Amino acid sequence: MPQTTQDRDHPASSDSAIRLRGLHRRFAGRGGAGTKALDGVSLDVAPGEIYGIVGRSGAGKSTLIRCVNLLERPDSGEVRVLGQDMLMLGDRALRERRRAIGMVFQHFNLLSSRTVADNVAYPLEIAGVPAAERAPRVAEALSLVGLTEKAGAYPAQLSGGQKQRVGIARALAPRPQILLCDEATSALDPETTQEILGLIKRLREKLDLTVLLITHEMAVVKEICDRVAVMEAGLIVEQGRVFDVFTRPRHPTTRRFIADTIGYAVPRGTVARLPAPRADEERRLLQVLFAGPNSTRAVISEASRRYGLDLDIISGRIDAIGEEPFGLMALAAYGPSGRIDAAIAWFGELGLTVTPLDEGN
Ligand SMILES: Nc1ncnc2c1ncn2[C@@H]1O[C@H](COP(=O)(O)OP(=O)(O)OP(=O)(O)O)[C@@H](O)[C@H]1O
């Protein structure tokens, strides 16, 4: 089955740090046809980028990210990491290759009986790194995450954010080129989430890492990712640069994710204070997202003149993704239904994104 994806800014796949092609993975179910966790997924992650995969529970995100280091084997498809065809590797070569791929987990997966330093040393022990070499590598990894002074502590003595720093240090100890983050901030409070995302961003710069992360939170993608893929039912339904996907979402699932993150419903009290529409007109609440050359308020007054509508600005704010700003405005549009539709279509032609808002959430 062809992949229903809408891709933008696809990098040259031969240069990809991670290249996935046509991945299928089905899990046997009780009696029935089973679950298609991956239904033909292709993806390219460029070296040095932070790439986010977002989707609701059950979309197939975990299965996909686990296919990159072959914790999960796809039934069919191609997995290339740093140019290496992973599915061709024997056990020993695969173990070696995995050292270039660090992984960070939602629930940290630390060994409670080991100190912080011994947790970080663990993957080096498994890899057979001699003890004399391990100590400086552990010190280096702990310094990168700012936890040098906790080397002798046990996981139970740490906060959630500190535990995740240990998880990251452990992933970095074998000096990987790629970091996989499986819902790395989902168990953390918002402030600690920001702290960990900031750390991942700094580590990417400092160590030239390529980061692939999965999350169910579009806010994480907005904060940290360069590009994003939206997954649903084992498929990527949309992918592209985060700014483009946020400001011009094409797939309904993406629109819902974006609305949850940046959209705002109009408070009930505000709606109650709006004038009622006349008998021959309709009132519709709209959110207009401005980005690029037409991001000016003049567009609103021109739409009002062109289509003979009253367009009341209820609220507005400027937001940004990375360094790129965009504007969000809530409008109450009054006029005949057909003319409101025509104005919405005209906004669309100008490249603005218009979304109906619920009255009174
Ligand atoms: N080992 C397994 N055995 C059977 N079914 C599985 C297995 N792993 C995943 N699945 C099923 O495959 C589908 C995709 O699961 P997956 O964990 O990849 O989704 P997800 O997007 O990561 O969701 P979540 O955020 O809840 O983990 C789900 O329907 C899940 O129940």
The ligand as a Tripos MOL2 file, in Angstrom:
@<TRIPOS>MOLECULE
LIG
   31    33     1     0     0
SMALL
NO_CHARGES

@<TRIPOS>ATOM
      1 N1          4.8300   -6.3690   21.3040 N.pl3     1 LIG1
      2 C1          3.6170   -6.0870   20.8300 C.ar      1 LIG1
      3 N2          2.6730   -7.0530   20.7280 N.ar      1 LIG1
      4 C2          1.4490   -6.7860   20.2350 C.ar      1 LIG1
      5 N3          1.0380   -5.5750   19.8050 N.ar      1 LIG1
      6 C3          1.9330   -4.5670   19.8950 C.ar      1 LIG1
      7 C4          3.2590   -4.7590   20.4100 C.ar      1 LIG1
      8 N4          3.9060   -3.5700   20.3740 N.ar      1 LIG1
      9 C5          3.0420   -2.6760   19.8590 C.ar      1 LIG1
     10 N5          1.8540   -3.2710   19.5580 N.ar      1 LIG1
     11 C6          0.6840   -2.6150   18.9690 C.3       1 LIG1
     12 O1          1.1160   -1.8860   17.8270 O.3       1 LIG1
     13 C7          0.4780   -0.6130   17.7630 C.3       1 LIG1
     14 C8          1.5050    0.4940   17.7690 C.3       1 LIG1
     15 O2          2.1500    0.5120   19.0310 O.3       1 LIG1
     16 P1          3.3070    1.5260   19.4270 P.3       1 LIG1
     17 O3          3.6990    1.2340   20.8280 O.co2     1 LIG1
     18 O4          4.3540    1.4990   18.3720 O.co2     1 LIG1
     19 O5          2.5260    2.9170   19.3280 O.3       1 LIG1
     20 P2          2.9080    4.3100   19.9920 P.3       1 LIG1
     21 O6          2.5190    5.3430   19.0090 O.co2     1 LIG1
     22 O7          4.3240    4.2990   20.4100 O.co2     1 LIG1
     23 O8          1.9460    4.3850   21.2400 O.3       1 LIG1
     24 P3          2.3340    4.6350   22.7790 P.3       1 LIG1
     25 O9          2.6930    6.0880   22.8670 O.co2     1 LIG1
     26 O10         1.0700    4.3080   23.5110 O.co2     1 LIG1
     27 O11         3.4690    3.7090   23.0840 O.co2     1 LIG1
     28 C9         -0.4850   -0.5710   18.9410 C.3       1 LIG1
     29 O12        -1.7570   -0.9540   18.5030 O.3       1 LIG1
     30 C10         0.0950   -1.5800   19.9010 C.3       1 LIG1
     31 O13        -0.9250   -2.1380   20.7140 O.3       1 LIG1
@<TRIPOS>BOND
     1     1     2 1
     2     2     3 ar
     3     2     7 ar
     4     3     4 ar
     5     4     5 ar
     6     5     6 ar
     7     6     7 ar
     8     6    10 ar
     9     7     8 ar
    10     8     9 ar
    11     9    10 ar
    12    10    11 1
    13    11    12 1
    14    11    30 1
    15    12    13 1
    16    13    14 1
    17    13    28 1
    18    14    15 1
    19    15    16 1
    20    16    17 2
    21    16    18 1
    22    16    19 1
    23    19    20 1
    24    20    21 2
    25    20    22 1
    26    20    23 1
    27    23    24 1
    28    24    25 2
    29    24    26 1
    30    24    27 1
    31    28    29 1
    32    28    30 1
    33    30    31 1
@<TRIPOS>SUBSTRUCTURE
     1 LIG1         1 GROUP 0 **** ****
